[in-house]
Amino acid sequence: MKTITAYFVRHGQTMLNHYNKVQGWIDSPLTEKGIADAKRAGQQLKAIDFNAAYSSDSGRAIQTANQILKANPDNINIISYQYPEFREQSHGYFEGENLEQMWQFVGEQVKLTSESAVLGTYGLEKARDLIHKADLYGDAESNDMFWKRLDRGFDKLRANSSDGDQVLVVSHGMTIRSIIDRYAPDLDEGVATINGSITKLEITDDDIKVDFFNKIDFVAK
């Protein structure tokens, strides 16, 4: 059975993160702090002999991956891939809106008006369905839509890798937290995925195991 070690990194802080805006499929550039987030992750991961590097096709993820690979002494030989399957969840109509206002609107369906209340009561997967239901255009991803897309990404990564490969994957906060919520729920303590944090997965043909989640103090030896 094939086993792949994947280091998932959340992209660095962006302008829309800084302004507390909803950012899923829309994009914005890294801030100065975001570039520092990416460089920090690069220093933490520079000793890893990566076989390949993946990111979503969002500019913020590509920019972060490029910064990380600059720190790797073998960077010129690491082939990079951009997979739309590793994007953040789509919030449809709510993209670019104030984050608190989105959760007030979404939460009205269940008489809750904050992100913490909705997620604490319903969890990530049911909350995703609430966002989909509240979207006036029906474009926000439902939980089923989100996972069908993300599972395609994992299948593509498996097909493109050999047993024992170590890979970098730069993705997004809620996407990474959703992986943890599904495969290692005891590690999801209700905290946001930190910009530039590292999450280590062991991916086999039919399962995903989580070694650690959301580390900003990890340094590979």
Order of alpha helices (4+ residues) and beta strands (2+ residues): beta-alpha-alpha-beta-alpha-beta-alpha-alpha-alpha-beta-alpha-beta-beta
